[in-house]
């Protein structure tokens, strides 16, 4: 039987030109729905867990369409409030080879950005929950969203729920100084921190030595030091960092490390060289895989291997959601990365 997980944040409509077209070429846009915490919930729902997503959606047909989209992939929407006037939008132009992907946001005054403390009954929401997941995107939406994020992590701690947070720094939403100020108030209530190779530097000024992400150069020792510094500052039980080596927009190296502070031990995954179909949501799929490992009692090494294999597969799937099964992830972990037709 699956475990109950709660996620909280913004979900947006994603509008993308077909294939690899540029915005200037597009005569149509493919519409899906996505958001950091919703993406994590989608992964966990595919793995058989009871994944609840908490947000606010406008009570018109677009909000209803978004809610139906979430339900289609098994995400539980019981705690969603249908209030507000608009759903945020983001436009995605998919890059290839040396041309980077591009994202344009249109999310100002979205329903969830106007959320106020006291609107959600967190003790009820967290009843019987095992985990609560949030990202650094949600408190960046507005001062009131930051206040509700703090309210939520405090309530989760009070309810005995394990809290995970993906730092997910977004320069288009706030400055590094503001992120440091706000995220530092949330971190004392977080048990598991998730970051990519740049988040810790952009949010907390903690940089990995001897690594050049753009040149595809990753130094494991530097990121181990980042994990230790994060634990020293905030007391996290575990820290996971994804390591993306950007050879081009089409080809990346992908791996991760996990630090268990109680054991003072690091666990490094195998590295995958990925030819990318859609990298958006890759970090969220890693977070979903990581939480699945913890929820099902996997040891640290197997957990990081599951999370990296799951997120490797996500890079092959259009859209933000990682629509893969546990069996497919385990198949890749066991070495079946040939891509041969499964009959």
N, C-alpha and C positions, 0 to 999 in steps of 0.2 A: 504494500500500500504506500502511495506517495506521501510525502511530508508537506505541511503547509508553509509556504513562503509568501511574504508580502513584499511588494515593490511599490515605490512611490515616485512619480515624476511627470514629465510632460510627454505626450504623444503628439506627433505632427503628421500632416499629410506630406508624403514625399512625392514630388513631381519630377520625373526624369525623362529627357528625350530618349527615344528608342535607340538601342545599341550604343554606339560610340559617337553619336551626333553631338555637335556643339549646340549651345543655347541658340546661337544665331541661325542655325540651320533648321531648328525644330519647328515642325508644323503640328505636332501633337506631343503630349506628355503622358507617360505611364504613371498612374496613381496607385500608391500603396500607403501604408501608415507605419510609423516607426518612432522610436524614442529610446534612449539608453536603458531605462528600467523596464520598459515594455519588451525590449529585445531580450533582456535577461529572463523575463517571465515566459516568453515564447520558448526559449531553450528548455527551461525547466518543465514546462507543460509537455513538450515532446518527450521528455524523459520520464513522464508519468507522475509528476508531482502536482500538488494543488497550488498553482501559482496565481496569486491574486495581484492585480494591478490597481493602484489607487491613484486617481487623478480627477480633474474636472473637464467635462466636455460640453460644448454648447448644445442646448436642447433643440437643435434643428436637424434637418436630414443629414448634413455632413457629420455632425457629432454622432448621430445614430449609425451612420455607415461605418464610422471608425470603431464604435463599440461592437458592431457586428463582425468587423474584421478581426478584432481581438478574440472574440468568442469562437470564430472559425478555427483558430489555431489552439484552442483549449485554454486560453487565458480566462481566469474567472474575474468577472466585472462587477461583483456584488457591491463593492464599496465605491464605485465611481459615482460622482455627483454630476447630474446633467444640469449645469448652470453656466452662465457666462454668455458672451456674444460671438466668440470666434475660436477657431482651431488654428494653431500655428501651422505654417507651411515651410518646407525647405525644398529648394531646387537642387538637383544633383546632375552635374555633367560628368560622365564617366571618362576618365583619362585612359591613355594607352601609351605604352613604351615611354618615351621621354616627356610626354604631355601629362601633367598631373590632373587628377580629378579636381573638380571645383564645386563648392557648396555655397549657395546664397540663402540666407535665412529671411523669413518674413513671419516673425513670431511675436512682435510687440503687442501687448495688451491681450494675449491669449487668455483663455478661461483660467488655466492653472496659474498663470503669472499673477493673477489677482486674488489668489487664495489668501485667506486670513486665518490666524491662529484660532482654534476652537471650532473650526468647521468640520473636522473629522473626529469621530469617536475612537481614538486610538486604542483604549483598553479593549473595546469590542473587536476592533480590527485585528489586534494582536493575540486574541484568545486562541490558544492551541497552536500558535505559530512557532516554527523552529528558527526561522531566519527572517531578517528584514534587510532589504537591499536598496541602496540609494546611490546616486552619483553626484559629482560636483557640478553637474549641469543644473540640477533642480534649484539649489540655493542661489545660483547665479542669475536666475530668471528675474528676480525682484527682491526687494528687502523683505516683503511679506512672505514670499516663498522661502527665503532663508530662515525666517522666524518659524515657519511651519516645519521646515526640515529639522531644525533644532528641537522643536516640540516632539517630533516623531521619534528621533533617536533617543531622546530622554524617556519617552513612554515605552519604547522597545526595551531599553535597559531595565526600566522598572518592572516590566512584564517578564524579564528573564529571557528575552529573545536575543539571539546572536545577531549582531549588526555587521554587515559588510558594506564597504563604500569604495566605489571606483572614483578616483580623484578627477578624471575626465576634464582637464582644464580646457576651456574654450575662450580664446582671446577675443572673439567677437562679442562675448557676453560681459566680460569684466576684465579688469587689470590683474596682474600678478599680485599687486599690493592688496587689492580688495579681496581676491581669492584667499590669500594668506590670512587676512583678518577674519573672514567669515568661516573658512574651513577649520581654522584652529579652534573655534568654539565647538565644532561638531566632533572633532577627532577623539576627545576623551571618552566618547560614548561608542566608539567604533572598535570592534574586535578584529576584523579582517580588512586590511587595506589592499586595494588593487590599483595598479598604475601602469602606464606604459613607460617607454624609455625617456620621456621628456616631462611627464606630469610632476614628479617630485621636485624637479628644478623650477618649473614654471609656477608652482603653487607655494612651495616651501623653501626654495633656494638651495635645495640639496642636489648637487650635480654629480654624475658618475664621471670619474677621471678616465682619461685615455680612451674615450669612445667618440666616434664621429658617425652619427646616425645616417647623415646624408651620403657618406662615403661607404656605408655598409660595414662599418667597423664597430664591433661590440666587444667591450672588455668586461668579462664576467666579474672580476674582482671589484671593479668600480661599482657595479650594481649591487654586489653583496654589501659593500660599504653603505650604499644608499638605504638598503633594507635595515641595516643596523641603526643608522641615524634616525630613521623614521620610528623604529621601536623605542629608541632612547628618548625621543621627544614626546611620543604619544602613548607608549605602552601597548601597542598592538600585539595581539597573540600571534598573528601571522601576516606576512606581507608577500604579495605576489606581483611580479613585474613581467609584463610581456616585452619581448625584445624583437623589434622589427628591423631587419636590415633591408634598406630600400635600394635595390639594384636599379629599378625603374618603376614606373607606375604599373607595369604589367607583371613584374617579377620581384618577389620579396623573399628574404629568409625569415623564418618565424620560429621562435622558441620562447621559453619563459623560465624564470626561477621562482622558487617558493622558499621563504624563510620561516621556520618555526622557532619562535623566540624561547619557548619553554625548553626545547631541545638544543637551542643554539646551533641549529643545523640547517644547511641549504640543500635544496633538491633542484636539480637542473633537468629540464626535459630534453628530448632529442630535438634536432632542428629539422624543419621541413622547408624545402625550396618550393615555393608556390607560384604557379602561373595564375594570375588573379582574374576572376570574372567580376566580383564585386567585393571590395574590402570594407565597405561601410557596415558597421555592426560587428566587425571582427573582434574588437575588444570586449564587447558585450557578450558575444558567444563564448569567449574565454571565461568571463565571469560566471556565466551559466554553467559551464562545464566544471569549474572549480567548486561551486556550491553543490552541484550534484555529487561530486566526489566526497565532500565533507558530509553531506546528508546521508549518504549510503555507506559510510564507514570505511571508505578506501584509505589506505595509508598515504602519507605525503607524496611519495614518488609516483604512485599510481594516480593520485589526484591531479598532479601537475601534468602527467602524460595524457590523461583523459581530457583535461581542459585545452591543452595545446592541439591535440588531434581534432577535437570538436571544432575549434576555431580555425584550424587549417581547412577543414571541410567547408566552413561557412564562406570562405573566400571564393568558393566555386558556385555559390548560390545567389542569383539575383534577388535584390530586396535586402532589408535589414535583418529579417528573422532567420535563425539557423534551424532549418527544417530537416533535421537529421535525427535518427534513432540512436539509442544506446548501442544497439548491435552494429550499426554502421561505424560509429566512433571506435568501438572495440576492434572492429575489423581492421581499421587503419592502424590502431595501436599494435596489432599483432603482425603488421608488416604488409597488409594488403593495400598497397597504394598504387597498384598498377593501372587502375581505371578500366580494367577489362569489364565487359558486359556481364552483369549478374543474371544468370538464367536459372 
